[in-house]
Amino acid sequence: MIILLVVIFVIVASCLPSRDKADTAASSPARASEPITREAPEVQRARLLAEAKSETGTHQSRLSAAEKLLSSFAVSDEAKQAEPIAKEMREAIRKASLGKQWQYWDQDDGMTSRMSRGATVTSSNTHEFDFPYAGAQRAKLVLRRHPRHGNDVMLEIERGQLQCTSYSGCDVLVRFGEGQPRRYKAMGPADNSSETLFIEGYADFVRRMQAVETVRIQANVYQQGAPLWEFDVSGFSPERLTK
């Protein structure tokens, strides 16, 4: 009987750690499923307002914090304070990106040893022509000041045939901002290539362009109708063409 009791005691003792481990494992999922403490609304509002007001933050980070306040806590005092900050940051971001769509370039004119300077902006919209010019394409508006050829406004397409010859010319419609369309005379290049045309009236064109943010140009393309190209011309720097 004594030996039997000892054996039973040993067996019971050896089972105790396993039960403890099982109890620990069983309790782990319960702890894992406990809810995570969330930031109190008043604390979140204060934090977002501090981020929106931070002078060391970027314009985008301050705008994001202000917009979060306006969307999630629209009726709060913090949102009222964030509203003018959001407006200020949007304007700052707009000004920072102003004119970056323009590409400025210069080339040495070997005949005069003077510089030819220009600026190019790509259309914000695309057109897709029929075969053999298939595929979405953009147009380019080019302003050029050349020491021998003078000042030019050029419309360029990637593929296709602009119906504007060097001997008979053509008309194009140009709309500056939300004004009425204006008709300009244009000529094709001397080499009779069909992807470029020259719009007459450089000074008038640039003067009107500087007063608006958008210019739309419509020109006839062989068997493709008269597609309209839209250009973001904001932030143009004319002084970069006269240095």
Secondary structure by P-SEA (a helix, b strand, c coil): caaaaaaaaaaaaaaaaaaaaaaaaaaaaaaaacccccccaaaaaaaaaaaaacccccaaaaaaaaaaaaaaccccaaaaaaaaaaaaaaaaaaaaaccccccccccccccccbbbbbbbbbbcbbbbbcccccccbbbbbbbbbbcccccbbbbbbccccccccccccbbbbbbcccccbbbbbbbccccccccbbbbccaaaaaaaaaaccbbbbbbbcccccbbbbbbbccccccccccc
